Amino acid sequence: MIGLIETIVKPLVDDPAAVSVEEEVQSKVIVYRLTVSRDDVGKVIGKQGRIARAVRSVVYAAGTRSSKRIQLEIND
């Protein structure tokens, strides 16, 4: 899943080396924390959050096999 998130986000940003994804597994939830450079946060979120919503939709769809809920957080 980390590879999928990185594959989607890296072409969107100016500094792909600054993209990192951390995974935190909790009892019923898997949280992925996406970190990008400050200048690229707007590009990842998009106008009115459209790009962020699209990335989350793909990640949630890929995580349907898991019995745990998936969350994607975007950090700046």
N, C-alpha and C positions, 0 to 999 in steps of 0.2 A: 504494500500500500504506500509506503514511503517513496518508493521508486515512481509510482504512478503520480503522486502529488508533485514530485520534483519534475517529472517529464512534462506535466501540464504547465507548471508555473515558470520554469526557466526560460522558455521562449518569450514570455510576456515582459520580463524585466530587463533593465539595462545592465545590471550586475549579477549574472547568474551564479557567480562564485559565492555570493552572500546568501544564497537560498539554503536554508536548512530546515529539516523537519524532525521533530522529536516525537516519540510515541510514549504515551503513558497509559498503562493498562490498569483499570480499576475493576471493581467487582462486576459491574454490569455495563461499563462504558469503556471504550477505547478512545482516548483523546489524542489527536494529532495537532501539534503546535507548529505552525508554519511561520518562519522568521525570514524577513527580507530586509534589504537596506531601507533606510528612511525615505529615500527618494523614490523607491519603487512601490511603496505601500498603496498609493493611489492607483497605480497600474494594475495591481492584483485585485483591488476592490472594485474598480471600474465605476462608471457612472451609475449612481443610485444602487450600487452593490450588485450589478448584473453579473460581472465576471466572478465575483466571490460566490454568488448563488449558483452559477453554472459549475464551478469547480466543486462545490459542496455536493451538488446533485450527482456528479460523476463518482465522487468518493463514496457517497452513501449507496449508490447503485452497486458499486464494486464490493461493498461491505455487506451485502445482503446475505451472503453465505455464512457469515459469522452470527453466532447467537447473541453477540453483544452489540449494543448501540454504538454508532460511530459519530464522533464530533470532530470538526475541523475548526481550529482557532487561528486567526491571523494576527500575529504580533508585529509590532513595529520596532 
